[in-house]
C-alpha cells in the first residue's frame, strides 16, 4: 500500500497486512506520518516540555478526579 506523509508529502510503501495499513484503509480520517517527521515532532515537543513554559495536557482524567 502506498501512503503519503501529511507533513512532508514523502511517499512510502506499507505492508498490506499491517495494523496501520488496515486503519488507513478502513478509516479515512486516520493519516500517515513518516518516521522522520514523527521523530522530529517528538524531539521538539520534549524540548518545549523541558523549558517549563509549555503545558502538555495528556488527558482530562485529572480534572475528573478533582470533582
C-alpha positions as CSV (number, residue, x, y, z in Angstrom):
1,X,0.0,0.0,0.0
2,X,1.4,3.4,-1.0
3,X,1.0,6.2,1.6
4,X,2.0,9.8,1.7
5,X,3.2,11.7,4.8
6,X,0.8,14.5,5.7
7,X,3.6,16.9,6.7
8,X,6.4,16.4,4.1
9,X,4.5,14.6,1.3
10,X,7.0,11.8,1.2
11,X,5.7,8.6,-0.5
12,X,6.3,5.4,1.4
13,X,5.3,1.7,1.0
14,X,3.4,-0.1,3.8
15,X,2.8,-3.8,4.0
16,X,-0.8,-4.6,3.2
17,X,-1.3,-6.8,6.2
18,X,-0.1,-4.4,9.0
19,X,-2.4,-2.8,11.5
20,X,-1.5,0.7,10.3
21,X,-2.4,-0.2,6.7
22,X,-5.8,-1.6,7.8
23,X,-6.6,1.5,9.8
24,X,-5.8,3.7,6.8
25,X,-8.0,1.6,4.6
26,X,-11.0,1.3,6.9
27,X,-11.0,4.8,8.4
28,X,-10.0,7.6,6.0
29,X,-9.7,10.1,8.9
30,X,-6.5,8.4,10.0
31,X,-3.4,9.9,8.5
32,X,0.1,8.7,8.0
33,X,3.3,10.4,9.2
34,X,6.7,9.2,8.2
35,X,9.3,8.2,10.8
36,X,11.5,11.3,10.3
37,X,8.6,13.7,10.9
38,X,7.3,11.7,13.9
39,X,10.8,11.8,15.5
40,X,11.2,15.5,14.7
41,X,7.9,16.4,16.3
42,X,8.7,14.2,19.4
43,X,12.1,15.8,19.9
44,X,10.7,19.3,19.6
45,X,7.8,18.6,22.0
46,X,10.2,17.2,24.5
47,X,12.3,20.4,24.2
48,X,9.3,22.6,24.8
49,X,8.3,20.5,27.8
50,X,11.9,20.9,29.2
51,X,11.6,24.7,29.1
52,X,8.8,24.7,31.7
53,X,6.7,27.2,29.8
54,X,4.7,24.6,27.9
55,X,1.9,22.6,29.5
56,X,1.2,19.3,27.9
57,X,-2.3,18.0,28.8
58,X,-2.2,14.3,28.3
59,X,-5.8,13.7,29.3
60,X,-8.7,15.3,31.2
61,X,-8.7,12.4,33.7
62,X,-7.0,14.5,36.4
63,X,-9.8,17.1,36.1
64,X,-12.4,14.4,36.5
65,X,-10.6,13.1,39.6
66,X,-10.8,16.6,41.3
67,X,-14.6,16.5,41.1
